[in-house]
Amino acid sequence: MTVSYEILLKGSSAMLDVGYIGLTNLTLIHTDTGPILVDVGHAVNWQGLERALAERGMAPKDVSRIFLSHLHCDHVLNLHKFPETTEVFVSRAEYDYAANPHPNDPFVPFMVREQVAKYRTHFLEGSGELAPGVRYLPAPGHTPGCMALVLDTEGGKTVVAQDAIKFPKEVFAQRVNDAFDTPERATETIRHLLTLGDRIIPGHFVEMRREGDSWTWDDAAELNLLLR
């Protein structure tokens, strides 16, 4: 069993005064049974994702499995760029939630359920394995159906938290911004995920690592803005 991963595109918590930019970490997991892409981003980062795959000798058709942490636009809108023969994994609770989202949740795309249903979709319930060394588990709070992954790598366990833990503020305060489930469930999820690994990939910040009883990070949280 060999599991490794690469963050193809780094996420960012940067926003404009008119709203979120919505750049999430897009992580490619390498397993003995083939690659798994965690989330697919949206129009803002499609070209970057396509380029990152090409640099590894891959095209969208070579991504045989996609894990969708939840169904918000910044994580799911590029799904149509992948062949409908792709296996897609999403929680049943999230798929149900997308039919009737929280009234204050503006991030569920129009007809996202219909788009997801076009694929070879697996609706996940509870915990389980996508591949040896790749475990999924419920991570509710940000949305009722959020899911996370725990990767068993040579360097230890890495939690791919995505928006269950979006950035350091949520790690240290143990409260989530934008709780479209309940704040209490979000806090329970954060506390639980922090016990499961030595590294965390948040939804919208660089990878974090455990240091003693706290957490830190090594990479700069950069956002290159080009005006034209």
Contacts in CASP RR format, 6 or more apart in sequence:
PFRMAT RR
TARGET T0000
AUTHOR 0000-0000-0000
METHOD contacts of the structure
MODEL  1
MTVSYEILLKGSSAMLDVGYIGLTNLTLIHTDTGPILVDVGHAVNWQGLE
RALAERGMAPKDVSRIFLSHLHCDHVLNLHKFPETTEVFVSRAEYDYAAN
PHPNDPFVPFMVREQVAKYRTHFLEGSGELAPGVRYLPAPGHTPGCMALV
LDTEGGKTVVAQDAIKFPKEVFAQRVNDAFDTPERATETIRHLLTLGDRI
IPGHFVEMRREGDSWTWDDAAELNLLLR
1 32 0 8 1.000
1 132 0 8 1.000
1 133 0 8 1.000
1 152 0 8 1.000
2 30 0 8 1.000
2 31 0 8 1.000
2 32 0 8 1.000
2 154 0 8 1.000
3 29 0 8 1.000
3 30 0 8 1.000
3 31 0 8 1.000
3 131 0 8 1.000
3 132 0 8 1.000
3 133 0 8 1.000
3 134 0 8 1.000
3 151 0 8 1.000
3 152 0 8 1.000
3 153 0 8 1.000
4 29 0 8 1.000
4 30 0 8 1.000
4 153 0 8 1.000
4 154 0 8 1.000
5 27 0 8 1.000
5 28 0 8 1.000
5 29 0 8 1.000
5 30 0 8 1.000
5 151 0 8 1.000
5 153 0 8 1.000
5 158 0 8 1.000
5 160 0 8 1.000
6 27 0 8 1.000
6 28 0 8 1.000
6 30 0 8 1.000
6 56 0 8 1.000
7 25 0 8 1.000
7 26 0 8 1.000
7 27 0 8 1.000
7 201 0 8 1.000
7 207 0 8 1.000
8 26 0 8 1.000
8 27 0 8 1.000
8 28 0 8 1.000
8 49 0 8 1.000
8 52 0 8 1.000
8 53 0 8 1.000
9 23 0 8 1.000
9 25 0 8 1.000
9 26 0 8 1.000
9 45 0 8 1.000
9 48 0 8 1.000
9 49 0 8 1.000
9 52 0 8 1.000
10 23 0 8 1.000
10 25 0 8 1.000
10 206 0 8 1.000
10 219 0 8 1.000
10 221 0 8 1.000
10 222 0 8 1.000
11 23 0 8 1.000
11 24 0 8 1.000
11 25 0 8 1.000
11 26 0 8 1.000
11 203 0 8 1.000
11 204 0 8 1.000
11 205 0 8 1.000
11 206 0 8 1.000
12 21 0 8 1.000
12 22 0 8 1.000
12 23 0 8 1.000
12 204 0 8 1.000
12 205 0 8 1.000
12 221 0 8 1.000
12 222 0 8 1.000
12 223 0 8 1.000
13 166 0 8 1.000
13 167 0 8 1.000
13 204 0 8 1.000
13 205 0 8 1.000
13 221 0 8 1.000
14 21 0 8 1.000
14 23 0 8 1.000
14 223 0 8 1.000
15 21 0 8 1.000
15 22 0 8 1.000
20 74 0 8 1.000
21 44 0 8 1.000
21 223 0 8 1.000
22 42 0 8 1.000
22 44 0 8 1.000
22 74 0 8 1.000
22 204 0 8 1.000
23 44 0 8 1.000
23 45 0 8 1.000
23 74 0 8 1.000
23 204 0 8 1.000
23 223 0 8 1.000
24 39 0 8 1.000
24 41 0 8 1.000
24 74 0 8 1.000
24 75 0 8 1.000
24 162 0 8 1.000
24 163 0 8 1.000
24 203 0 8 1.000
24 204 0 8 1.000
25 38 0 8 1.000
25 39 0 8 1.000
25 162 0 8 1.000
25 201 0 8 1.000
25 202 0 8 1.000
25 203 0 8 1.000
25 204 0 8 1.000
25 205 0 8 1.000
25 207 0 8 1.000
26 37 0 8 1.000
26 38 0 8 1.000
26 39 0 8 1.000
26 40 0 8 1.000
26 41 0 8 1.000
26 45 0 8 1.000
26 49 0 8 1.000
26 52 0 8 1.000
27 37 0 8 1.000
27 38 0 8 1.000
27 39 0 8 1.000
27 160 0 8 1.000
27 201 0 8 1.000
28 35 0 8 1.000
28 36 0 8 1.000
28 37 0 8 1.000
28 38 0 8 1.000
28 53 0 8 1.000
28 56 0 8 1.000
28 63 0 8 1.000
29 35 0 8 1.000
29 36 0 8 1.000
29 37 0 8 1.000
29 38 0 8 1.000
29 131 0 8 1.000
29 134 0 8 1.000
29 149 0 8 1.000
29 151 0 8 1.000
29 160 0 8 1.000
31 130 0 8 1.000
31 131 0 8 1.000
31 132 0 8 1.000
31 133 0 8 1.000
31 134 0 8 1.000
32 131 0 8 1.000
32 132 0 8 1.000
33 131 0 8 1.000
33 132 0 8 1.000
34 64 0 8 1.000
34 65 0 8 1.000
34 131 0 8 1.000
35 58 0 8 1.000
35 62 0 8 1.000
35 63 0 8 1.000
35 64 0 8 1.000
35 65 0 8 1.000
36 65 0 8 1.000
36 66 0 8 1.000
36 67 0 8 1.000
36 130 0 8 1.000
36 131 0 8 1.000
36 134 0 8 1.000
37 63 0 8 1.000
37 65 0 8 1.000
37 66 0 8 1.000
37 67 0 8 1.000
38 66 0 8 1.000
38 67 0 8 1.000
38 69 0 8 1.000
38 149 0 8 1.000
38 160 0 8 1.000
38 162 0 8 1.000
39 66 0 8 1.000
39 67 0 8 1.000
39 68 0 8 1.000
39 69 0 8 1.000
39 75 0 8 1.000
39 76 0 8 1.000
39 162 0 8 1.000
40 49 0 8 1.000
40 66 0 8 1.000
40 68 0 8 1.000
40 75 0 8 1.000
40 76 0 8 1.000
40 77 0 8 1.000
40 78 0 8 1.000
40 79 0 8 1.000
40 81 0 8 1.000
40 82 0 8 1.000
41 49 0 8 1.000
41 74 0 8 1.000
41 75 0 8 1.000
41 76 0 8 1.000
41 77 0 8 1.000
41 78 0 8 1.000
42 73 0 8 1.000
42 74 0 8 1.000
42 75 0 8 1.000
42 76 0 8 1.000
42 77 0 8 1.000
42 78 0 8 1.000
43 77 0 8 1.000
43 78 0 8 1.000
44 74 0 8 1.000
45 78 0 8 1.000
46 78 0 8 1.000
46 81 0 8 1.000
49 78 0 8 1.000
50 60 0 8 1.000
50 81 0 8 1.000
53 59 0 8 1.000
53 60 0 8 1.000
53 62 0 8 1.000
53 63 0 8 1.000
60 81 0 8 1.000
60 82 0 8 1.000
60 83 0 8 1.000
61 82 0 8 1.000
61 83 0 8 1.000
63 82 0 8 1.000
63 86 0 8 1.000
64 86 0 8 1.000
64 87 0 8 1.000
65 86 0 8 1.000
65 87 0 8 1.000
65 88 0 8 1.000
65 89 0 8 1.000
65 130 0 8 1.000
66 79 0 8 1.000
66 82 0 8 1.000
66 86 0 8 1.000
66 87 0 8 1.000
66 88 0 8 1.000
66 89 0 8 1.000
66 119 0 8 1.000
67 89 0 8 1.000
67 90 0 8 1.000
67 130 0 8 1.000
67 136 0 8 1.000
67 147 0 8 1.000
67 149 0 8 1.000
68 75 0 8 1.000
68 76 0 8 1.000
68 79 0 8 1.000
68 88 0 8 1.000
68 89 0 8 1.000
68 90 0 8 1.000
68 94 0 8 1.000
68 116 0 8 1.000
69 75 0 8 1.000
69 139 0 8 1.000
69 146 0 8 1.000
69 147 0 8 1.000
69 148 0 8 1.000
69 160 0 8 1.000
69 162 0 8 1.000
69 163 0 8 1.000
69 164 0 8 1.000
70 76 0 8 1.000
70 90 0 8 1.000
70 91 0 8 1.000
70 94 0 8 1.000
70 142 0 8 1.000
70 143 0 8 1.000
70 145 0 8 1.000
70 146 0 8 1.000
70 147 0 8 1.000
70 162 0 8 1.000
70 163 0 8 1.000
71 90 0 8 1.000
71 94 0 8 1.000
71 95 0 8 1.000
71 97 0 8 1.000
71 98 0 8 1.000
71 108 0 8 1.000
71 109 0 8 1.000
71 112 0 8 1.000
71 113 0 8 1.000
71 116 0 8 1.000
71 143 0 8 1.000
72 107 0 8 1.000
72 108 0 8 1.000
72 109 0 8 1.000
72 143 0 8 1.000
72 163 0 8 1.000
73 107 0 8 1.000
73 108 0 8 1.000
73 109 0 8 1.000
74 107 0 8 1.000
75 162 0 8 1.000
75 163 0 8 1.000
76 109 0 8 1.000
76 112 0 8 1.000
76 115 0 8 1.000
76 116 0 8 1.000
77 109 0 8 1.000
79 88 0 8 1.000
79 115 0 8 1.000
79 116 0 8 1.000
79 119 0 8 1.000
80 115 0 8 1.000
82 119 0 8 1.000
84 118 0 8 1.000
84 119 0 8 1.000
84 120 0 8 1.000
85 119 0 8 1.000
85 120 0 8 1.000
86 119 0 8 1.000
86 120 0 8 1.000
87 119 0 8 1.000
87 120 0 8 1.000
87 121 0 8 1.000
87 122 0 8 1.000
88 116 0 8 1.000
88 119 0 8 1.000
88 120 0 8 1.000
88 121 0 8 1.000
88 122 0 8 1.000
89 121 0 8 1.000
89 122 0 8 1.000
89 124 0 8 1.000
89 130 0 8 1.000
89 136 0 8 1.000
90 116 0 8 1.000
90 121 0 8 1.000
90 122 0 8 1.000
90 123 0 8 1.000
90 124 0 8 1.000
90 147 0 8 1.000
91 123 0 8 1.000
91 124 0 8 1.000
91 125 0 8 1.000
91 126 0 8 1.000
91 138 0 8 1.000
91 145 0 8 1.000
91 146 0 8 1.000
91 147 0 8 1.000
92 123 0 8 1.000
92 124 0 8 1.000
92 125 0 8 1.000
93 125 0 8 1.000
93 138 0 8 1.000
93 140 0 8 1.000
93 144 0 8 1.000
93 145 0 8 1.000
94 143 0 8 1.000
94 144 0 8 1.000
94 145 0 8 1.000
94 146 0 8 1.000
94 147 0 8 1.000
95 113 0 8 1.000
95 116 0 8 1.000
95 123 0 8 1.000
97 108 0 8 1.000
97 143 0 8 1.000
97 144 0 8 1.000
97 145 0 8 1.000
98 108 0 8 1.000
98 112 0 8 1.000
98 113 0 8 1.000
99 113 0 8 1.000
101 108 0 8 1.000
101 143 0 8 1.000
101 180 0 8 1.000
102 143 0 8 1.000
102 180 0 8 1.000
102 181 0 8 1.000
104 180 0 8 1.000
105 143 0 8 1.000
105 178 0 8 1.000
105 180 0 8 1.000
109 115 0 8 1.000
124 136 0 8 1.000
124 147 0 8 1.000
126 137 0 8 1.000
126 138 0 8 1.000
127 135 0 8 1.000
127 136 0 8 1.000
127 137 0 8 1.000
127 138 0 8 1.000
128 135 0 8 1.000
128 136 0 8 1.000
128 137 0 8 1.000
129 135 0 8 1.000
129 136 0 8 1.000
130 136 0 8 1.000
130 149 0 8 1.000
133 151 0 8 1.000
133 152 0 8 1.000
134 149 0 8 1.000
134 150 0 8 1.000
134 151 0 8 1.000
134 152 0 8 1.000
135 149 0 8 1.000
135 150 0 8 1.000
135 151 0 8 1.000
135 152 0 8 1.000
136 147 0 8 1.000
136 148 0 8 1.000
136 149 0 8 1.000
137 147 0 8 1.000
137 148 0 8 1.000
137 149 0 8 1.000
137 150 0 8 1.000
138 145 0 8 1.000
138 146 0 8 1.000
138 147 0 8 1.000
138 189 0 8 1.000
139 145 0 8 1.000
139 146 0 8 1.000
139 147 0 8 1.000
139 148 0 8 1.000
139 161 0 8 1.000
139 162 0 8 1.000
139 164 0 8 1.000
139 189 0 8 1.000
139 193 0 8 1.000
140 146 0 8 1.000
140 181 0 8 1.000
140 185 0 8 1.000
140 186 0 8 1.000
140 189 0 8 1.000
141 164 0 8 1.000
141 176 0 8 1.000
141 179 0 8 1.000
141 180 0 8 1.000
141 181 0 8 1.000
141 182 0 8 1.000
141 183 0 8 1.000
141 185 0 8 1.000
141 186 0 8 1.000
141 189 0 8 1.000
142 163 0 8 1.000
142 164 0 8 1.000
142 166 0 8 1.000
142 176 0 8 1.000
142 178 0 8 1.000
142 179 0 8 1.000
142 180 0 8 1.000
142 181 0 8 1.000
142 186 0 8 1.000
143 163 0 8 1.000
143 180 0 8 1.000
143 181 0 8 1.000
144 180 0 8 1.000
144 181 0 8 1.000
145 181 0 8 1.000
146 162 0 8 1.000
146 163 0 8 1.000
146 164 0 8 1.000
146 181 0 8 1.000
146 189 0 8 1.000
148 159 0 8 1.000
148 160 0 8 1.000
148 161 0 8 1.000
148 162 0 8 1.000
148 164 0 8 1.000
148 189 0 8 1.000
148 193 0 8 1.000
149 159 0 8 1.000
149 160 0 8 1.000
150 157 0 8 1.000
150 158 0 8 1.000
150 159 0 8 1.000
150 160 0 8 1.000
150 196 0 8 1.000
150 197 0 8 1.000
151 157 0 8 1.000
151 158 0 8 1.000
151 159 0 8 1.000
151 160 0 8 1.000
155 198 0 8 1.000
156 197 0 8 1.000
156 198 0 8 1.000
156 199 0 8 1.000
157 196 0 8 1.000
157 197 0 8 1.000
157 198 0 8 1.000
157 199 0 8 1.000
158 197 0 8 1.000
158 198 0 8 1.000
158 199 0 8 1.000
158 200 0 8 1.000
158 201 0 8 1.000
159 193 0 8 1.000
159 194 0 8 1.000
159 196 0 8 1.000
159 197 0 8 1.000
159 199 0 8 1.000
159 200 0 8 1.000
159 201 0 8 1.000
160 201 0 8 1.000
161 193 0 8 1.000
161 200 0 8 1.000
161 201 0 8 1.000
161 202 0 8 1.000
161 203 0 8 1.000
162 201 0 8 1.000
162 202 0 8 1.000
162 203 0 8 1.000
163 203 0 8 1.000
163 204 0 8 1.000
164 176 0 8 1.000
164 186 0 8 1.000
164 189 0 8 1.000
164 190 0 8 1.000
164 193 0 8 1.000
165 171 0 8 1.000
165 176 0 8 1.000
165 190 0 8 1.000
165 193 0 8 1.000
165 194 0 8 1.000
165 200 0 8 1.000
165 202 0 8 1.000
165 203 0 8 1.000
166 176 0 8 1.000
166 177 0 8 1.000
166 202 0 8 1.000
166 203 0 8 1.000
166 204 0 8 1.000
166 205 0 8 1.000
167 202 0 8 1.000
167 203 0 8 1.000
167 204 0 8 1.000
167 205 0 8 1.000
168 202 0 8 1.000
168 205 0 8 1.000
168 208 0 8 1.000
168 215 0 8 1.000
168 217 0 8 1.000
169 177 0 8 1.000
170 176 0 8 1.000
170 177 0 8 1.000
170 190 0 8 1.000
170 202 0 8 1.000
171 190 0 8 1.000
171 194 0 8 1.000
171 200 0 8 1.000
171 202 0 8 1.000
171 208 0 8 1.000
171 215 0 8 1.000
172 215 0 8 1.000
174 187 0 8 1.000
174 190 0 8 1.000
174 191 0 8 1.000
175 183 0 8 1.000
175 186 0 8 1.000
175 187 0 8 1.000
175 190 0 8 1.000
176 183 0 8 1.000
176 186 0 8 1.000
176 187 0 8 1.000
176 189 0 8 1.000
176 190 0 8 1.000
179 185 0 8 1.000
179 186 0 8 1.000
193 200 0 8 1.000
194 200 0 8 1.000
194 215 0 8 1.000
197 210 0 8 1.000
198 209 0 8 1.000
198 210 0 8 1.000
199 207 0 8 1.000
199 208 0 8 1.000
199 209 0 8 1.000
199 210 0 8 1.000
200 207 0 8 1.000
200 208 0 8 1.000
200 209 0 8 1.000
200 215 0 8 1.000
201 207 0 8 1.000
201 208 0 8 1.000
202 208 0 8 1.000
205 217 0 8 1.000
205 221 0 8 1.000
206 217 0 8 1.000
206 218 0 8 1.000
206 219 0 8 1.000
206 220 0 8 1.000
206 221 0 8 1.000
207 217 0 8 1.000
207 218 0 8 1.000
207 219 0 8 1.000
208 215 0 8 1.000
208 216 0 8 1.000
208 217 0 8 1.000
209 215 0 8 1.000
209 216 0 8 1.000
209 217 0 8 1.000
209 218 0 8 1.000
END
